[in-house]
Amino acid sequence: MNFLAEARALRDKLTKIREEFHVTPEIGNHEYKTAELIERYLDEAGISHKRVLGTGIIARLEGKLPGKNSALRSDIDALPITEATGINFASRNPGFMHACGHDVHITGAIGAAFILKAHEKDLCGSVTFVFQPDEEGDGGAKRIIDTGELENVDAIFGCHVDPSLPAGHVGIRYGNFYAASAMFHITIIGKSAHGAQRDKGIDSIEVASRIVTELLAMNKPEEVVTVGKFHAGTAGNILADKAELNGIMRTFGIDNRARMCNELESITQKICEQYGAKYECELNLNTPGVVNDNDEITSLVEKSAREILPAENVHVIEKPLYISEDFGYYIMHRTGNFYHIGAGCEYPLHSDKFLPLPDAIITASALHSAVVYNFNKE
């Protein structure tokens, strides 16, 4: 079965579909037009579907032969970025853009839906297509799981476009892939005083600065701490009575994340006690990280990629990445695999000029098809 040739035969159609999604980017939980377009193409493919979470879509294709049940996930939301690509199908929603390639992810899943539907008689088991809202915001993956729609799924697969890979190439990773993350908001409560009488007050800026220094000292090859926001004070000659820090910690594995959270709390408490300051610490445990912990399934993905692509186009990614993705919730719930599709773009993710090449859609459609087809029949 030549899934790549079948995807290439759909090039014009899929390119047009991708452009439709690209011109109408929508922020998380507001992907109404996006959802309508997805439903239209699922109807065209003859695949049944239902709405969940307002803008999410679950679609199912039942094969005619017995086998396993797999799922394909695509995130569908965009980012609050003003596009600067200058292309003729640039965003027509001011201030919003598919700067993370979700338009390609959606189209790749739809391409796989068309291809697999054409092989319905030969398809084992079933394929559930998950079009997930709000990956960029609070994360829609866990809410999709909570709907119960994936309870009969044996494994779930997904991809992300990768600007470091040429179009037509794919990246496979065994083990830890994306980092677990936790956002933090620390409020330091000091005591206001005249700038000439520091002994009369508690300088929240000094306290917060000490905390920032120690938090940044936590950085090491396998852990990253960033303080992205520091706000304090009202005038240059007054000790600030309050300082606020916002940042994010990233590491690999939820156990390591828990340890980092405890260390952050300990550092904050210790320094505040030294100065007599009080504090409030809010932690938001974001994504659990993406861990391709099932080597057998990862090997199946690699084998599927090598079946449809030249050997030199299949890369085993050597190091994990510090970026975050809520796909990890699916793997924790039902096992599966996450892989990269070459974008062939010189600009990075979340850039206002990020624009994957059309070949990324073809590769995603073909690899998705090969992966779930091979998994279901094993």
N, C-alpha and C positions, 0 to 999 in steps of 0.2 A: 504494500500500500504506500503510495507516494504522497504523503501529506503536504510536503513542501510544494510539489507541483500543483496540487489542488488549491493551496493557498495562493500561489502565484496566479492561477487562473481567475481568482477573485480580486486581483490587485485593484482594478479600476473601481469596483464596487466598494471595497473596503477603504480605499483612499477617500472616496466621496463621503462614506460614513464617518470616518475619522474627522474630516473637515467640518461636518455638521456638529459633532461634539465639541470641536475646538472653538467654534465661533460662539457657542452658548455655554460658557463655563459658569458653574454655580457653586456657591459656598456650601459647606456641610449642612445637612438636614434641610436644605432648600433646593435640592436638585430636581425640581419638578419638571422642567422642560427636558432635562437629561433623561429622567425616568420615562417620560412619554416617548422619547426617541428610541430608547432601549426596547420598550414594549412593542413599538411599531415593527422593529426588525425581528424580534422574537415571533411576532405574529406572522411575518413574512416567511420565517423559517419553519413555521408550523410547530412551534414549541410552546407548551402551556406554561403559564406564569402567574404569579400573584404578588401583590404589594405587601411589604412589611415595613414597619418603622416609618411610614409616611412616604418615603422616597426610595426605599430599598426594594429590590426585586429578587424573588426566588423563582427560578425556572427549572423544569425537569424534562429530561429526555430519557425515555425508557427504551433500552435496547431490546432486541427480539431474542437474545440468547441469555442464558443464566450467567451470572458473574458477580463481581464485586460492584460496590456503589462508590463512585468518586464525586468530587465537587471541584469546580473551578471558581475562584474568587477574583473579582475585579473591583477595585475602588473607583468611585465615580465623582468625587467632589473636586473642586478647584481651589485655588489660593487667592487671597486678596492682594493681587499684584497687577499692576498696569502693564500690559504687554507691549514690548518694544521690538518685536521680530520684523515688523514691516511687511509681512506676508499678506496675500489677498484674502486669506481665510482667518485673519487675526480675530481675537475676541471682540465681540460686539456688545459685551456687557462691561461697561466702563469700570475699571478698578478690579476686575477679576480675570484670571488666566489659568489655563491648564499648564502651569509651570513645573509640574512634577510628572507629567506624562500620563495622567489618568485617562486622557482621551485615547491614548494608544492602548492602555490596559483594557478599556471598555471594548474597543474595536477588535482587539485580539480575541477576547472572549466571544464576541459575536461571530467573528470569523470561524472560530472553533465550533460554534453552534451550527453554522451552515454546513461545515465539513462533516461533522459527526452525524448530523441529521441525514446527510446523503448516504451514510453507512449504517443507518438504523438497523437494517437486517443482519448486519455482521457484528453489531455492537453488543458486547456482553454487559449485563447489569444495567446500571443507570448512571446518568451524569446530572448533577445538580449545579446549575449556574447561579452564583451568588453575586449580585451587583450591590455592593455595600456602600452606604452613605458615610460621610463624616470621618474618613480616615485621618484627615489633616487636623481635625479639631479634637473633640473629646474621645474620638475613636469609636467607630460603629461596630467593630468586630465582635466585641463582647455582647453587645445588644442583639446582634444577629444570632449569636449562639443561644442567647436567652429566649429567643422565639421558639426554640425546639425544632426548627426546620432541618437541622443537620444531624438529628439523632440516628438516622439510618445510614449515614455516610461512613465509609470505611477509612477514607483519607481525603484530604483537601489539598489542592495545588494552587499556586499563584505565582505571579512574576512582578518584577519591577524593571523599568527601562534603566539602562546604565550608560551614562555619557562617556565612561572610560573605555567602553567596548565599541568596536566598529559595528555598524548596522550589518545584520546577517550573522552576527556572532552571538553566542550565549555563554553565560557564566554559571557554573555549578559550585556549590559550597557544601562541604561536609561539616557537621557540628555547628558551633556558634557562628552566627552570621551577622545579625543585627543586635545592637545593644538594648538592654533593659534600661529604662529611664525613670527618673523621679524629679518633678519640678518642686522647688522650695520657695517659700516666702517667709522671710524672717523679719520681725519687727523688734527693734531694740528700743526700750523705753528708758530714757535717762532722766536728767533733771536740768531744766533751763537755768541759765545764769548769765551775768555780764561776762563778756569775753575777757575782761581784765581781772576777773575774780573766778578763775577756773576751779579753785578749791571749794567754791560754794555750790557747784553743780556737778552733774555727771554728763560728760560729753558723749552723746550717742554716736557721733561720727568717729571719734577715737575708738570706741568699743567696736563699732561695725567694721572699721578698717582692720582691726586686729583679727576679727572673725574672717574677713575676706582673705587676709594673708594666710591664715591657717587652712582655710578651705582650699585655696589654690595650691597649697603645699601637698594636698592629697593627690594631685595629678600624678599619674604614672602610666606606663605603656598600656595597662589593661583597664584603667579608670580615668574618666575625664570629668572634671568639675568646672562649670562656667558660671560666673556671676555676671549676668547681663544687664542688670539694672540696680542702681544705687541711688537712693533719693533721701535727702535729709536737709534740714535747716531752712531758715527764712531770711537771715541776714548775716553779713560777714563778721559782726561783732557780738553775736549771741551764740552761746553754746546750744546746740540743737538738742531738743528734748526727745526727739524721735528720729530714728533712721530705719529705712526699709531696704531690704535686699531681696532680689529675685534672681533665681538661677535654675540650673538643671544639672543633674548628675547622671552619668551614663557608665554602665559597666556590663559585663557579660554574666547572665544568670541572675535569677531573682534572689538567691541566697546572698550573693555579693552585693546586690542592691540593698538588701535589708541591712547588711553590715555597714554600708556607706551611710545609710540614713541614721543609723545609731551613732556613727562617728560624728556626723554633722550636728546632731542634737547634743552630743557630749562636748564638742568644741564650743558650741554656742553657750551652753550652760556654764562651762568652766570660765570662759572669759567674762561673761556677764557677772558672775559671782565675784570675780576679782575686782570689778569696778563698782559693784553695788547696783548694777543695772538690772532691770527685768526684761523679759523677752517673751515673744510669742512665735512659735514655729509651726508653719503649715506645710505639710508634705502631700503632694499629689502623685501617687504611684501611677505612672503612665503605662507605656507598653512594657510587656514582660520580656521583650527581646524575641528575636527569631532564631530558633535553634533547630537546625535540620538534624535531629538526634536519631533518626531511623536510617542507618546506613544502607539498608536494603532498598528502601524507597528512593534515597538519593541516588543509589547506583542505577535504579530503573530509569530515573530522569536522565542521568548521564548517558545511559545506553540508548534511550529514545532520541536524545539530541544527536548522538553519533550516527544513528540510523538515517537521519534526514539531512544532516549537514556534513560538509567536509571536516576531516579530523582537526585541521588547523583553526576551524571556527568554533570549536568547543573548548572552553577554558575551565580548569578547576581553580577556583579562587582560593588563594593561599592564606589570606588573612581576613579576620572578621572586620566588620565596619562599625563605626560608632553612631551611625544614623539609626533612627528608630522607625518602627512600622508595627501596626497593631495586628498583622497577620499571625504573629506569634501566639495569640489567643487560640486561633484555630488549631495549630499544631499541638498545643497543650491539651485541647479538648478532644481532638480526633486524629492525631498524627497527620503527616503530610510532608510537603516540601515547597520551598520558595526558591526561585531561580531568577537570574538576570537575563534581560534581553538587550542586546547592543543597540544603543540609540544613534551612534554615529554623529554626535553633536559636540561642537567645541565648547559650548557653554554648560555650566553645571546645573544640577537640579535646583529649582526655586529661583533661577535667574529669569529676568524679564525677557531674555532672548533664548530661553531653552526651547528647542524644537527638534524632537527626534525625527529621523528620516523615515520615509514611507516603508522602507524595507523592514523596519522594526515591527510593523503591523503584520507583515507576512510571516516573519519568523515566529512571533508570538502565537499567531493562529495555528501554524503548523506544529509547533512544539506542544502547545496545549493539547491539540488533537492526538498527537502521538503518545503523550504521557498518559492521558486518561484511558485511551484505547488499550494501551499495553497493560496498565495497572488493572483495569477491569477484567481482563481475560486471564490474568495470572491466578 
